[in-house]
Amino acid sequence: MLNTSLPVMDDKEGDGVPTKLLPVMDTHVHIFPGQIFQAVWQWFDVHAWRIRYQMTSSDLLEFLLSRGINHIVAMQYAHKPGMARFLNRYMAEKCREFSGKITGLATVFPGEDEAEIILEQAFDLGLKGVKLHAHVQCFEMNSPEMNKLYECCQKHDKPMVMHVSREPKSPAYKCDPYVLCSVDKLETVIKNFPDLKICVPHLGFDEILAYKNLIEKYDNLWLDTAMTITDYFPIYESVPLNQYRSDRIMYGSDFPNIPYAWDRELKVIQKAELSQNSLEKICWHNGAQFFNINKI
């Protein structure tokens, strides 16, 4: 379980993306309107870790792009019913501001009124998928409410990024992720919606080995690397990327909600015993396939 004793890191940041990895797509970047971002920072200060990069959405997107990230997948999540339409409009505005450089995901609060209509409207705005967070939104992934969202995404060929791994857990959440989240529950979704592309962030922390085995079984499941390969969390399962199915792993940073240098994870990937072909898949091709991105 996550606790507030996690350290603040003062590691040195690099000036740019290691050239060995280029091109690079960061498939896990958070943006929010200003007041919501400030609330997120305050929550992390109290319940998790000190976020190192506290800046506006436009500034953080420009920060990554100026350091050599070729494309960004930006995401948000609605913390309560009634927020999603506003957040989806905000995301669409940022996509226009950074035209061609970012892919924006929609959000919706599972079970809220007109949830499927909210998603339909978000797709009409040009958003390319959906981000959900079970720890924050407290949804049961095998519920009728969620089935409607899966059906909507499957119908429109839009991928879904779902934080349904059990960690990082906090007592500040209104629900227990260990009750809501499990590999078995996600496998039910995968089987019931075989044409729905799903990504579970953080390599499925803390069921890492079980999720590694799951991507060996199913072609509609991907994982991202966010925060789990940086030697920050006390992870008791090893994460040897060279032993993973390389066409189902995507680089994602969780920027800006990180307590260490923006490129810490990229340095780990650079040093991993991966072939050039695997590096290209993890850093670019898998994200392009998952999010239907056709060009740099």
C-alpha positions in Angstrom: 0.0 0.0 0.0 1.2 3.5 -0.9 2.2 5.7 2.0 3.4 9.3 2.5 6.9 8.2 3.3 7.8 7.9 -0.4 10.9 10.1 -1.1 11.3 13.3 -3.0 13.9 12.7 -5.7 16.5 15.2 -6.8 17.9 13.2 -9.7 19.4 15.2 -12.6 17.3 15.6 -15.7 18.6 15.4 -19.2 18.2 18.0 -21.9 16.5 15.7 -24.4 15.4 12.2 -25.4 18.3 9.7 -25.8 18.8 9.5 -29.6 18.9 5.7 -29.4 15.2 5.7 -28.6 13.9 8.2 -31.2 11.1 8.6 -32.2 9.4 8.5 -28.9 5.7 8.8 -28.0 4.7 9.4 -24.4 1.4 7.5 -24.1 0.6 8.6 -20.5 0.6 12.3 -19.8 -1.9 14.1 -17.6 -3.4 17.5 -18.3 -6.2 19.4 -16.4 -7.6 22.9 -16.2 -5.7 25.1 -13.7 -7.9 24.8 -10.6 -8.3 21.0 -11.0 -4.5 20.6 -11.5 -3.9 22.6 -8.2 -6.3 20.3 -6.4 -4.5 17.3 -7.8 -1.1 18.7 -6.6 -2.5 19.4 -3.1 -3.9 15.8 -2.9 -0.6 14.3 -3.9 1.3 16.5 -1.4 -0.8 15.1 1.5 -1.4 11.5 0.4 1.3 10.5 -2.0 4.5 12.3 -3.1 5.6 15.8 -4.0 4.9 16.3 -7.7 8.1 17.7 -9.2 6.6 19.4 -12.3 3.8 21.8 -11.4 2.9 23.7 -14.5 0.0 24.5 -16.7 -1.2 22.1 -19.3 0.2 24.1 -22.2 3.6 24.6 -20.5 4.0 20.9 -19.7 3.1 19.8 -23.2 5.6 22.3 -24.6 8.2 21.1 -22.0 8.0 17.5 -23.3 7.9 18.5 -27.0 10.8 20.9 -26.7 12.9 18.0 -25.2 12.3 15.7 -28.1 9.2 13.8 -27.4 7.6 13.4 -30.8 4.0 12.8 -29.8 2.0 12.9 -26.6 -1.1 11.1 -25.6 -2.9 13.4 -23.1 -5.5 12.2 -20.7 -7.7 13.3 -17.8 -10.3 11.6 -15.6 -13.5 12.9 -14.2 -13.5 12.9 -10.4 -17.2 13.1 -10.0 -20.4 13.0 -12.2 -21.0 16.2 -14.2 -17.4 17.0 -15.0 -16.8 15.0 -18.2 -18.3 17.3 -20.8 -16.3 20.2 -19.6 -13.1 18.2 -19.4 -13.6 16.7 -22.9 -14.1 20.2 -24.4 -10.9 21.3 -22.6 -9.0 18.4 -24.1 -10.3 19.1 -27.5 -9.1 22.7 -27.2 -5.6 21.5 -26.3 -5.6 19.2 -29.3 -6.3 22.2 -31.5 -3.6 24.2 -29.7 -1.0 21.5 -30.3 -2.4 20.2 -33.6 -0.7 17.1 -34.8 1.5 16.8 -31.7 -0.9 15.4 -29.2 -3.7 12.8 -29.2 -6.4 13.5 -26.6 -8.4 11.0 -24.7 -12.0 11.5 -23.4 -13.2 10.9 -19.9 -16.6 10.0 -18.4 -17.7 9.1 -14.9 -19.0 5.5 -15.1 -22.7 5.3 -14.2 -23.4 9.0 -14.6 -26.5 10.1 -16.6 -26.0 9.9 -20.4 -22.6 8.4 -20.0 -22.7 6.8 -23.5 -23.9 10.1 -25.0 -21.0 11.9 -23.3 -18.6 9.5 -25.0 -20.3 9.8 -28.4 -20.0 13.6 -28.1 -16.3 13.4 -27.1 -15.5 11.2 -30.1 -17.4 13.8 -32.3 -15.0 16.4 -30.8 -12.1 14.4 -32.2 -10.9 12.6 -29.0 -9.4 9.3 -29.8 -10.1 7.0 -26.8 -11.1 7.0 -23.1 -9.2 7.1 -19.8 -10.8 5.7 -16.6 -9.3 5.4 -13.1 -10.9 2.8 -10.8 -9.2 4.2 -7.7 -10.7 7.6 -8.2 -14.0 6.8 -9.9 -14.7 3.7 -7.8 -16.3 1.6 -10.6 -16.8 -2.1 -10.7 -15.3 -3.1 -14.1 -17.7 -6.1 -14.6 -20.9 -4.0 -14.0 -23.7 -3.2 -16.5 -22.7 0.5 -16.4 -19.2 -0.3 -17.5 -20.4 -2.8 -20.1 -22.3 0.1 -21.8 -19.0 2.0 -22.0 -17.1 -1.0 -23.4 -19.8 -1.4 -26.0 -19.6 2.2 -27.0 -15.8 2.1 -27.4 -15.9 -1.2 -29.3 -18.6 0.2 -31.6 -16.5 3.2 -32.5 -13.1 1.4 -32.5 -11.8 3.7 -29.7 -9.3 2.3 -27.3 -9.7 2.4 -23.5 -6.9 3.2 -21.0 -8.1 1.9 -17.6 -6.2 2.2 -14.3 -7.5 -1.1 -12.9 -4.3 -2.3 -11.3 -4.4 -2.5 -7.5 -1.5 -0.1 -6.8 -0.6 2.6 -6.0 -3.2 2.4 -3.3 -3.9 5.2 -0.8 -6.2 5.2 2.3 -7.4 8.6 1.0 -9.4 6.9 -1.8 -13.1 6.5 -1.2 -12.9 2.8 -2.3 -10.6 -0.1 -1.9 -8.7 -0.9 -5.1 -8.0 -4.4 -3.9 -11.7 -5.0 -3.9 -12.4 -3.5 -7.2 -9.4 -4.4 -9.2 -7.9 -7.8 -10.2 -6.5 -9.6 -13.2 -9.4 -12.0 -13.2 -12.0 -9.2 -13.5 -10.1 -7.6 -16.3 -9.8 -10.9 -18.1 -13.6 -11.2 -18.1 -13.8 -7.8 -19.9 -11.2 -8.9 -22.4 -13.1 -12.1 -23.2 -16.5 -10.4 -23.4 -15.3 -7.5 -25.6 -12.6 -9.1 -27.9 -12.6 -6.2 -30.3 -12.0 -3.6 -27.6 -8.4 -2.4 -27.3 -7.5 -2.0 -23.6 -4.4 -0.6 -22.0 -3.6 -1.1 -18.2 -1.1 1.4 -17.0 1.9 0.8 -14.7 2.4 -2.8 -16.0 -0.5 -3.8 -13.8 1.3 -3.0 -10.5 1.1 -4.9 -8.1 0.0 -7.9 -10.1 2.9 -7.5 -12.5 3.6 -11.1 -13.3 -0.1 -11.9 -13.8 -0.5 -9.1 -16.3 2.7 -10.1 -18.1 1.1 -13.5 -18.5 -2.2 -11.9 -19.7 -0.6 -10.1 -22.6 0.8 -13.4 -23.8 -2.8 -14.7 -24.0 -4.7 -11.8 -25.6 -4.1 -9.6 -28.5 -6.5 -6.8 -27.4 -4.5 -6.0 -24.2 -1.6 -3.6 -23.8 0.4 -2.4 -20.8 2.3 0.9 -20.3 5.4 1.3 -18.2 4.5 4.4 -16.2 6.5 4.7 -13.0 7.0 1.0 -12.5 10.5 0.6 -14.0 12.1 3.6 -12.3 13.0 2.0 -9.0 10.8 4.3 -7.1 8.1 2.1 -5.7 9.0 -0.9 -3.5 8.1 -3.5 -6.1 8.8 -7.1 -5.2 8.4 -8.6 -8.6 11.1 -8.0 -11.2 10.3 -6.0 -14.3 12.6 -7.4 -17.1 11.3 -5.6 -20.2 13.4 -7.9 -22.4 11.2 -10.8 -21.3 7.9 -9.2 -22.1 5.9 -9.5 -25.3 7.5 -6.4 -26.9 4.5 -5.6 -29.2 2.2 -5.1 -26.2 4.3 -2.7 -24.1 4.1 1.1 -24.5 6.3 3.8 -23.0 4.3 6.1 -20.7 5.7 8.5 -18.1 2.8 9.7 -16.0 4.2 13.2 -16.5 3.8 15.6 -14.8 2.6 13.7 -11.7 6.0 12.3 -10.9 8.5 12.9 -8.1 11.7 12.5 -10.2 13.3 13.7 -13.4 11.1 13.7 -16.5 13.5 11.4 -18.4 14.3 8.9 -15.6 12.2 6.2 -17.2 13.7 6.8 -20.7 17.2 6.3 -19.2 16.1 2.9 -17.8 14.6 1.9 -21.2 17.8 3.0 -22.9 19.9 0.7 -20.6 17.6 -2.3 -20.8 18.8 -5.3 -22.8 16.4 -4.7 -25.6 16.9 -5.1 -29.4 16.5 -2.0 -31.5 13.3 -3.5 -32.9 11.9 -3.9 -29.4 12.9 -0.3 -28.5 11.1 1.0 -31.6 8.0 -0.9 -30.7 7.9 0.2 -27.1 8.8 3.8 -27.8 6.7 4.4 -30.9 5.0 1.6 -32.9 2.9 0.1 -30.2 1.4 3.4 -29.2 0.8 4.3 -32.8 -1.1 1.0 -33.3 -3.1 1.3 -30.1 -4.2 4.9 -30.6 -4.4 4.8 -34.4 -1.7 7.4 -35.0 -0.5 7.3 -38.5 2.4 9.7 -38.6 5.0 11.6 -36.5 
